[in-house]
Amino acid sequence: MSAITPTTESERLQILDALRGFALFGILLANLYSFIGYNTYAVPDEIVALPFLDRVVLFFIDWFVEGKFYSIFSILFGVGFALQAERFQGSDTSFMAYWFRRMLVLLCFGLFHMYFVWNGDILTLYSLLGMLLPLFMNFSNRILIRWIIILLATPLLMHVLVYFTPETPFWGSLNRISADLKAQWGYGDLSLLEMRTSSSPLEVFSVNVLYAIPRAMSYLMFGRYFHVMGLFLIGLVLTRVWLPKIRTNDIRIPKSTIWFGLIGLVTHLGYAIVKGSHGWPSAFSEIGLILGFIYHFGATVFALAICMLIVYLWSSGKGQFVFHNLALLGRMALSNYLFQNVSAVLIFFGYGFALMREVPFSSLPLFAFGILITQWVFSRIWLSRFKQGPMEFIWKKLAYRSAKSL
């Protein structure tokens, strides 16, 4: 029996860190979509009436970004779980206790981030669903694939259910709680945009709390819980199938990758066209129902195609300079994710530079590259002195301290 310690640099797989770094950039683009103020805070007519260049950038993000990169990150989360479980084999340390503690720490990070930085947090969802992953760890690949199919089909069924039951009070229950609380706090007459652009940190904190409440229902309505869990399990299966090949550098790109990529490109081209011409249709409309189907199916297959293609390119030995630099970002994925959102809050919210809805949507790539380059420089300097990022250090320190005490 051997004691478990944090992963060393020599044990890390560069391709996984590179994939995380690549996904981070896409997540940054998707989140800036909200921070810049032209989706959550604009009505469909405003979106359709945007200047041509703004609409080109919006079309590109809808086609190539939205839904794909959080899907990649979710798959990688499942991969990370599988790798952690593998490291505990033959150890006298309880993996279940360690993993639960790891998710509990991540939950604390997520809740702090959700309420004090931005209510668009994803860490809370990942940590809560991550606590369920040990239930699947001993299933065969065949059983896991069945679960994946069920979980990925459930969001489509949820869209149908929501479409046919628009008047059901349950769907709006958390919105009503949020609206009542908003009125009690004296913000009843203020819009979301007005609160986001307020110079008062208290007001921005309040809006984070208020809009985190209905977010839980929107996740249910759109099947996000099931979709993310299905993606976690895809990562678990891919680790079992691909990890031995990655370690021996014996990667052959499956023919299915080409089909996945084509299906994802075509379906999300239609998704981008519809959104570009109609804005953001309601989930209760016919168009919203169709977009919901396209979003979940297309984003999943597109994300799989991207992952497999990048793994193949890495194994070919080409572009190692690019993979090395992406891996610098990916090794500090948690720190960089939080850094991205803190930076965006300071740039766009009212108590920062207050640029929300003050800059054209077409400037989004410039902000994204500026933040990314800053992160890359910081990651390079930090990792030249330390083995892991600052938030990763805290996360692993707390999780492994628990493991050692068992």
N, C-alpha and C positions, 0 to 999 in steps of 0.2 A: 504494500500500500504506500502511496506517495502523497505528499501534501500538494494542494493546488495553489498556484501563484498566478498573478496576472500574466497575460500573453507577452512574451518577449518580442523584440523587434525582429529577430531571426525567424520566429514562428509565424509572423504575419504573412498573408498572401497578398502580394502587391495588387493583383487584379481586383480583389475585393475592395481594397482601399481606393483604387482608381475608379471603380464603379460607383462607390459612395461619393467620391469627389465629383464625378460627372452628374450624378443625381442631384447633388447639392446645387449645382448651377441651374438645373431645370427647376428645382423647388424655389430658388431665389426668383427666377423669372415669374413663376406662377404666383408667388406671394406678393411681388411688386405689383402685379395685376390688381390686387386689392389696395395696397398701400397708396398707389398713385391716384386711386379714387375714381376709376372709370368702370367698375363693375358693380360692387356692392352699393355704391352711392349714386349710380346713374340709372335712369329709367330706359327701357328699350328704345324709345324714340331718340333719346340723346345719343345712344350708341350708334344707331343707324346714321345719324346726322354728323358724326365725327368727320374731321378732314380726312382726305384720301390717305395720307401717310400714316395717320393714326390708325386708320382701319386696316392698312396693310400689316402693321405690327400686331394689331389685335388678331387678324386672320392667321398670322404665322403662329402666334401663341396658342390659339384655339386648335390649330392643325397639329403642331408638333410638340406642344408642351403640356397643355392642360390634361391632367389625369395620368400622364405617362410616367412622370418622374417620382411622384409619390408612390406609384405602383412599383417602380424599380426599388425604391427605398424600402417598401414593405416586403418585397421578395428578399432583399438583402437582410432585413431583420430576421426573417425565418432562417436564412443561411447562418446568421450569427448565433441564433439559438442552437442550431444543429452542431456548430463548431464548439460552442461552450459545453454542450452535453457530451460530445466526444472527448473533451479534455478531462472530464470527470470520471471517465471509465477507468476502473482499477484504482480509484482513490477511496479513502475512508471518509471523505467529506461528502455531505449530502448535497447533491446537485439541486434537488427540489427546493431545499431551504435557501441555498445560494441564489437560485434564479428568482425566487419570490422576493428575496431582499433586494436583488438587483432591480426588479421591476418596481418595488416600493420606492426606492431612491429615485428612479426615473419619473415615477408619478409625482413625487415632491417637486422635482424640477419642472415638470409639466404644469402643475397647478400654479406654481409661482410665476412661470412664464405666461400662462393664460390670463391671470388676473392683474399682474403688474406690468406686463409688456404688451401682449396682444392676444385677443381671444381666439385668434385663428390657430392656436397651438395644436400640434399633432402628437406631442409626446404623451399627453394624458391618455389619449386613445390607444397608442401603442403599448403603454405600460399596462393598462387594464386588460387589453386583449392578450398581451404577452403572458399574463399570469395563467391563461388557459392553455398555452402551448404544451406544457408538460403532459396534458391529457392525451396528446396525440403522438408523443415521442416513441412509443413502442408499437405503433400501428405499422403494418406492412405498407409498402408503396401502393399496392392495389387498393387497400382500404383508404389510404390518404387521398388517392386520386378520386375516389367516390365522394369523399368529404369535400374536396376541392370543387367538384362539379356542383354539388348541392349548394355550397356556400356562394359560388360565383353566380349561380342561377337565382338565388334568393333576391338580390337587388332588382332583378328584372321583374320578379313577382311583386316586390314591394312597389315598384313603379305602377304596375297594373292596379294593385290594391288602392293606392293613393288616387289614381285617376278615376276609379269608379266610386270612390267614397269621399268626394271633396267636401261634403257638408258635415262629415263626422267631427264632433267637437274635440275628440281626442287629439287630432292632428294639430290643432291650434292651442292646446292646453298650456304648453310651456310659453308660447308667445303671449298668452293672456297674463300669465304669472309675471313675465318680464315687463309687460306694459303696465300692470298694476304697481309693481315695485318702482318702475321708472316715474310714475306719477307721484307716488309717495315720497320719493326723493327730490321732487321738485323739478324734474326734467321732462315732464309730460309734453311740453310744447316744442321741445328741441328734436331735430332730426338726428339721425346717426352721423351724418356728415358734419353738422354743427357741433356735436359733442366731440367728434374726432379732431376737429380743427380748433377746439377750445385751447386757450393758453393755460388752463387749469389742470395740473396733473391729477387732482382729485376727480375732476369731471371725466378725464380719460380713463382713470381707474374704474369709475362707476360704469362707464359704457362697456368696459371689458367684462365686468360682472354681469351686467344686464344682458349682453348678447351671447354670453357663454351659456346662459340658461336654455334658450331655444335651440342652440346648436346640437344638443343631445337628441332632440326630436328630429332635426333635419337629417342627422346621421341615420336615424331609424327609417325615415321616409324614403331616403335615397339608398338605403341598404349599405351604407358605408361600413358598418360593423362587420357585416358578412363578407363584403368584398375584401377588406383588409385582412381578415382572418384567412380567407381563401388564398390570398397572396402570400401570407406567412407560410402556409402549408406548401405552396409551390416552391418556396425557398428551401423548405425542409427536404422535399423530394429531389430538387436539383442538387442539393448538397450530397445526397446519397449517390446520385448517378454521376455527377460531374466532378466532384472533389477528387476522386482517385485519378481521373484523367488530367485534371489541372495540375496535380502534384507530379505527374509523370510527363506533363506537357504533351499529352496525346489527345489533342482536340481536333475533331472534325466537325465542321458546321453541318447540322442536320438540314435536310431539304425543307423541313417544316419551317425553318427560320425564314426562308424566302417567302413562303405563303403567309406566315404570321405578319411579316413586314408589309406585304402588299395589302392584306386585309386591313391592317391597322391604318395604312396610308389612305386607302380608298374610303373606308368608313369615316375616318376623322376629317377627310376632305369634305365630305357631305356635312359633317357636324359643324365645321368652320363656316361653310357656305350658309347653312341655315341660321347660325347664330349671327353671322355678319349681316343677314338680311332682316332678321326678326328681333335682334337684341337678345334678351334672356327670357324665353317663354316660360310661363308658369308650369310647374310640375303637374298641375291639374288639367293642362290643355293637351290636345292631340299631338301638337308639335313637341311639347315638353316630354310627352311619353316616348315618342320616337327618339328624341335626343338622349333620354335616359338610357335606352337600350344601346344606342350607338356608343355612348360614353363608356359604359362599363365593359362592353364586349371589346370595342376597339382599343381602349386604353390598355386592357390586359394583354391582348395578343401583341400589340405594338411594344409594350414594355418587355415582354419575353423575347421578341425579336431583337431588340436593342441589346439586351443582356447577352444573348448568345452570340451576336455579331461582335460585340466588344471583347468577349472572352476569346473568340476565334482570332481576332486581330492581335490581341495580346500574345497569344500562343504562337503566332507566326513570327514574332520577333520584330515586327515593324512598329514604328511609332513609339519606341520605348521612352523617348524623351517626354512625349505627351503623357504617357501612362505614369511616369515617375512624378510629374508635376500634379497630375490629378490625384495621385495617391497622397501627396502632401496635404491636400485639402481633406481627403477621405479619412486619414488617420486621426483627424480632429473633427470628425463629422458633427458630434454633439456641440462642441464649442463653436464651430463655424455656423451651425444652424441657428444657435441663439444669438451669435454675433450679427448674423444677417438681419434678424428681426429687430434687434436693438438699434442697429444702424438705420434701418428703414423707419422705425418709429421716430428717431431723432431728426431724420430728414423730412418726413412728411407730416407728422402730427403737430398739433397746435403749439405744444410747449417746446418743440424743436424749431426747425426752420420753416415749418408750416407750408410745405410745398404741395400738399394734397389738393388736387384739382387746379393748381396754379401753373403746372407745367404740362406740355402736350403729352399724350400717350406715347407718341413716337419717341420720346426721350427715355422710355423705359429701358431699352438695351444699354444705353449709356450709363444709367445708374447701376444696372446689373453688373456690367463689366467693371465699373469703378469699385463697387463693393467686393467683387470677386478678386480683383487684383490686390486690393488691400488685404483680403483674407489670405491670399497666396503668400504675400510678403510676410505677414505675421506668422503664418504656419511654418514657413521656411526658417525664419529666425527662431521661433519657439522650439521647433523640433531639432534644431542644431544644438540646443542646450538641454532639452528635456526629452524623455522617452515618449511622453503622451501629452495631449492637450490639457489645459487647466480643468475643464469640466470633466473630462475623462478620468483625470487623476482622482478627483473627488468621488466620482461615481464608483470607480473600481476600488478605491480605498475603503469606502463604506461597505460595499458588497463583499469584498474579500475579508474584511475584518470580521464580519458575521460568519463567513465560512470557516475561518480559523478557530472560532470559538466553539464550533460544533463538535 
